[in-house]
Structure formats: structure tokens, C-alpha cells
Amino acid sequence: MTKQDIVNQIAKQTGIDKTTTLAVVESFMEAVKDSLSANENVYLRGFGSFILKKRAQKTARNITQNTTMVIPEHNIPAFKPARVFFNAVK
């Protein structure tokens, strides 16, 4: 399912025009990105949580140049589904 499919389905279910629905969906995604960029998790009760996971510093190898390099500690975004959501998909 693509973003356009989501917009079409929400517009059909709510009766709101597609341009307004697209603006709302994009605003939601931007709000989630902004919150995660500010190191704040996003909790949506009954759906799930958008959280930041911390990756520890590690040593990696570049096999083409036969060198080692250090990858610094960094955060990655992740999604953890709510139990209701998880059981519905399961």
C-alpha cells in the first residue's frame, strides 16, 4: 500500500477531498520526523510507537580496501506495534 492508496482510502471513508487528506497525511509524517529528530518518541495508543534505538559504536571492515573503520554511536528510527495491532496482524 502506498501513500496515495492511504490518501484515497481515507478520503473515501471520511468524505474529505483528497488534497486536504494528502496535506493531513504529510503533516502527520512530518510531525513524526520532527519529534524523532528532537529525540522524542511518538506514542499512538492502540496503534504503536515510533521510537529511537541507539546503536553502539562498532568496528567495521572495508573489504575492498582491506581497512578497518570505526562507526560511531548513532540513533535509528524504529516502529513498535501495540499489542492490539500486533494481535490483529498475527
BELHU-V276700 format. One line per field, one symbol per residue. ss: DSSP state (a for helix, b for strand, c for the rest). Layout:
ss->???
This chain:
ss->ccaaaaaaaaaaaacccaaaaaaaaaaaaaaaaaaaaccccbbbcccbbbbbbbbccbbbbbccccbbbbbccbbbbbbbbcaaaaaaac
